[in-house]
Amino acid sequence: MTEANTGLAMKRLRDALSHEQAGRFEEARADAEAALEAFTEAGDRTGAAASHQLLANLLLETGALAAAMAHLDAATPLRESTGDREGLAALLQARFEIAAHLGDPGRLQADGVRLVRLYEQLSDRPGEARALHQLAQVLIELGRPLDAVPLIERGLWLTDRAGEEQGRSAFLQLQARVDVAEGRQERALRQAREAARIARQAGRRQILVDALYQLGLLQHQAGALAEARASLEESLDGRELLRDLEGRAATLAALGRVEAAMGLGREAVERLTYAARTWAELGEPGQQLEALHEAGETALSVGAVDRALAIAHQQIAAADALGDDTMRAAAWQVAGTRQISVGQLEEAAVSFARCAERRAAAGQPAAQGVALGMLGQILAALGQHELAVHAVERGVALLRATEPSAAAELEAILDELR
């Protein structure tokens, strides 16, 4: 290929980068593909690797994770062959992050190990520490905390100098997680306190709020509720300043559980409903539903019945937003159960009828049968005998066809109604 053609390939790559920055991803992809073809024909491995990496970034914009990974895989040997170890480190980090999204533990561990070794060869202490931290996290989450121990020890050694307090605090937090997994609660608490102390000394808000959050969780487990509440409240203040919505939601939920354990049920309900609103802001209706359910149960436990019923209707709305019939059925069941507890039988009958409909839509005949059985019993209590018998008969038929062992109790109820 002539030098002019090589220059044309470089121009197409520059054009692709300009299009990417402007948000014109289709044009960027076309130029990047043309650049890749030209660089490959020319045997220009550096240009080809850069084109592969840009294409991977563009594919990530559309959520095409597997296709992006394929480009990164193709770019990796090209970077290796040119001796570009800094470029190789960036590729391996990108592969690691995609493997995390894909839920590929084998790739996560393999690329994590390669990153650690590469940074060690480069004598890049901060890079090696970051790679050790993320690999240790993966091992802990895979249920292999003991395999993470030598990585954490190496990380603590790498972050033992002035100015490295942020990294040291992060490794101490990981060590606390290992201690929890191994049943060393007191040692975990000591490690978490030290992590928070060092994070405060470093003056970095993000690492401090993370350290305080973990400390609060451990204090809760240890029964030190007042201390847990104080740690989590300080963490929450930091989350608010950082506009960390996901961290805010998790911290609010943790605070709600602590306050419920302290007997501060109404305060706990406010924390949990705030967590639910935050999950809604994040577009996470599944997490929102969990927080609402916990808030409703807490409200019931302190006798705030009206609040519990209102929250049940919020659960129904959140389940509708999620568009999942199983979740919808569960939300209607919760509403019906709470309505029964306060004697709102007519409302409960409507809720269990809706629950049965959603169970049918979800293809859950056994659960539909149970819901119909509940509906029948409510209708009987309301004096609507014929409708009650019909509902229970339908429930019995569904259970006989799907779970005969579960039909006996409902058959006995049917016999009584007849």
N, C-alpha and C positions, 0 to 999 in steps of 0.2 A: 504494500500500500504506500502511496506517495506521502510526502510530508504534508502536502496540501490536504489530502484526505484525512490524515490524522488530525490536522487542525480543524477540519469540518466536524469530526467526531467530538472534539473538545467543545466546539461551539454548541453542538446539540446538547451536550451535557450541561453547559452553562445555561442554555435556554430552559432546560428541564428544571434546573434549580430555581430560576427566576419564576417560572410558572408555578412551582411548588410554593414559593414564598407568597405568591399572589393568590393562592387558593385555587388555581386552575389545574386540577389534578389530572384530568383526562389528557390535556395537552402536555403536561409534565411527563405523564407515563409514556406517551407516544415518542417524545423526544428522548427519554431515557432508554427506551427499547432500541431506538435507532442508534443511539450512542453505544450501547452495549454490543450491538451487532458489528458496528464499525471497529470498535476497540478489539473485539475478539478476532476479527479478520486480520487486524494489524498485529496481533500477538502482543498487544499492550495490556499487560496484566494489571497494572495499577489503574488504568482507565476502566477496564472491565470490572474490577472489584468495586470502584466508586459507583459505576452504573448499577451493579447488582444491589449495592447498599441503598442507593436512592430509590430503586424500584421497590425494595423491601419497605422503606419508609412510606412510600405512596400506597402500597397495599395495606399497610397497617391503618392508614386513614379510612379505608373501607371495611376494616375488620377481617380482611382475608389473611388470617394468621398463618395458616399452613403454607400458603403461597409465599408469604413474606419470609417464612423460615427457609423455604427452598432457595430463595435468592441469597440469603445470608449463608446458607450451607455452601452455595456455589462460590461465594466471595471469599470464604475462609481459606481454602488452599491457595488462592491467588495472593492473599495478603501474606500467607506463610512463605510462599515462594519468593516474594520480593523482600522479605526480611523486615516488613513494616510491623513491628511488634506493637506499637501504640495503636495502629489501625486495627490490628488483630484483636487487641483488648476491647476496643469499641464494638467490634463484631460479636465477640463472645458475650459481652454484656447484653447486647441486643437479643442474642439467641437465648440467653438465660431468662430475660424478661418475657419473651414470647412463650418459652417452655412453661413458665409459671402460669400464664393465661391459659395455655392448652392443657394444663394439669398433667404434664409429662415428667414424672419424678426422675426417670432415668436420665433424660436430657438435662434436667436441672442440675443433678449431681455431677454429671460428666463435665458440663460447661463450667460449673462452679469450681471444680477441681482444677480445670485447665486455667481458669482466670487466676486462681491463687498462685499457681506455679509460674504463670507468665509475669505477674507483678513481682514475684520474688526474684525472678531472673532480671527484671528491670531495676531492682533495688528501689522500688516505689513503695515506701512504707504506707502512705495513706491509701494507695490503691489496693495493696495487699490486705490491709485491715478491712476495707470495705468488702472485698471479695470473701474474706474469712467470715465476716459477720453474716452476709447473705447466705453463704453455704451452711453455716451453723444453724441459721433459722430454718432452712429447708430440712435439715436432719432432725431438728426438734419436732417440726410439724409432721414429719414422716414417722414419728414415734421412735426415733433412734437418738435419744438425748445423750447417751454415753459416747456415741460416735462424734458428737459435737464438742465434747470436753476438750480434746487436744487443740481444736481450732480456736476455742474461746481462750485457752491458756496462751496460745500464740498471739491472739489478738490483744490480750491484756499486756503482754510483753511489748508489742508494737506501739501501744498507746500509753506508755508509762513515763512519758516526758511532758514537760511543761507545754501547754498549748494543745495537748491531745486529750483534754478532759472529756470532750464530747464523745469521742470514740470509746474511751474507757468506760464511761457511764453506760453506753450501749452494750458493751460486752458484759458488764456486771448485771444488766437486766437479763441478758441471755443466760448467764450463770444462775440467776434466781429461778428462771424457768426450768432449767435442768434440775435444780434442787427440789422444786415442787414435784416434777415428774418422778423423782427418786424418793419422794416422801420425806425430804429434809426441810420441813416447814420453817423451823426457827432459823436455820442457816439461810434459807431463801429470803426471809424477812430482813436479815442482816445485810445481805447482798443488795436488796432493793433499797434499803435505807442509804447505803453507801452510794449507790447509783444516783439517787436523788440529791445527796449532798454534793457529789462531784458535778452533777449537771447544774446545780445552783451556782457552784463556784465558777463554772465555765461561762455562765451568763448567756446561755443559748436557750431561748424559750421553748423551741420545738422539742429538744431532747429532755428538757425539764418536765414538760407536761406529760411526755410519754413515761418518764421515770415515776412521776407522782401517780399516774394512772395505775401502773403496775404495783406500786407500793400500796395504793388504796385497796386494790383487789386482794393482796396478800394480808393486809391488816384485817379486812373483812373475814377472810378465811380463818384467821387466828382469833377472831372474836373481839378484836380491838375496834369497836364500831365507831366510837367518837373520833379516834385517830384516822380511821378509814374515811369518814365523812369529810374531815378537814383536808386530807390529801386529795380526795376526788374533787372537792369544791375548788381548791387551788388549781388543779389540773383543768377543770371546766373553765375557769376564768381565762386561762391561757389559750384554751381551744377557741374561745369566743374572740379573743384578740387576733388570733391567727386565721380566723374564719375557716377553721378546720371542721367542716360540717360532719363528716363521718366520725371523726374523733369526738365531736360534741355529742353525737347520738349515743355512741358507746359509753361515754362517761356519764351522761344523764341516766342511762339504764342502770349502770353500776351504782350510781348514787341512789336511785330509786330503791334498789334492793337493800342497800345499807339502811336507808331510812325506814323501810318496811320492817327490817330486823330490829330497829331501835324502837318500834312502836309508833313511828311517825307516819302512819298510813296515808293521811291526806297529803302530806308533803311528797310522799313517794308517788302518789297518783299524778301530781303535777309534773314531777320529773319525767315519769314514763310517758305521759301524753306529750310533753315537749319533745322527748326523744322520737315519738311517733311522727310529730309534725316535721322534725328534721329529716327523718327517713323519707317522708313524702316530698320534701324539697329536693332530695337527692334522686327522686324517681325510683325508689326502692319499696314498692308496695308490700312485698313479702316481709321485709324487715319491719315496715310500718305495722303490719298485722300482728307480728309477734309482740311489739311494744304495746299495742293497744290491748291485746289479750291480757298481758301481764298487768297493765293498768286497771283493766276491768276487774280482774280477780282480786287485786289489792283493794280496790274500792269496795267490793263486796265484803272483804274481810274486816273492814272498819265500819260497815253498816251504811256506806254511802250508796244506797241502792239506786237512787235516781241517776247518780253519776255513772254507775256501772251499766245501767240500761242505755244511757246516752252513748257511752263508749261502744256498746254492742252494735249500735246503729252505725257508728263510725267504722267499725270492723266490716260491716256489710258493704259500705261504700268503698272501702279500700279493696275488698275482695272483688267487687265489680270492676274496679279500675285495673286490677291484675288480670281479669278475664279468665280466671281459673275456676272451673266448676267445683273442684274439690274444696278449694278455699272458700268459695261462696257457700257451699253446703255447711262447712264447719262454722262459718260466721252466723248463719241462720240458726244452727244448732245452739251456739253459745247464747244468742239472743233468746231463743225459746226456753232454754234452761233457766236463765236469769228471770225471765217473765214468770215462769212457774214458781220460782222461789218467793215472789212477792204477790202471788195470787192473780196475776194478769193472764187468766186462762184463755180468753178469746184471742189476745195478741199472741200467746204461745202457740195456739192452734195454727194461726197463720204462719208463724215462723217455722214450725215443723213441717207444714205442707210445702213451704218453699224449700226447706232442707231436702225433703224427699224428691222434689223436682230436680234439684241440682245434683243429688246423688244419681238419679237416673241419667241425667245428661253427661255425668262423668263416667258412666258405665260401671257403677258400683252397686249391683243389685242387693247384696247382703246388707250394706249400710243403708240402702233405700228401705229395705224391709224393717230394719230397726227404727228408722225415722217414722215409718208408717205405724209401727206399733206404738210409739210415743204419741203420735197424733191421735190414734184411736183411743188411748187412755184419757187424753185431754178432752176429746169430744164426749166420752162417756161421763166425765166429771161435769161437763156442761149440760148433760141431759140429752145430748143428740145421739140417741142410741143406734139408730139405723146407720148413720154415717160412721159411728165408731166401729160397729161390726164390719162394715165394708172396708174401712182402712186397715183393721187388724187382719182381716182375711187376706187382703193383698200382701200385707207384710209377711204372714205365715207362708203364703205361696212362694214368695221370693226366697225366704230362708230355707224352705224345704228343697228348693231347686239348687241352692248354692251352698248353704251351710246347714245341713240337716241337724247337726248337733246343737245349733244355736236356736232352733225353732221351738224346742220344748217349752220354754218359758212363755213365749208368745202364744203358743197353742193353749196353754193353761188359762191365759187371760181371755182368749177367744171363747173357751168353754164357759167361763164365768159370764161373759157378755151374752151368750146365747141362752 
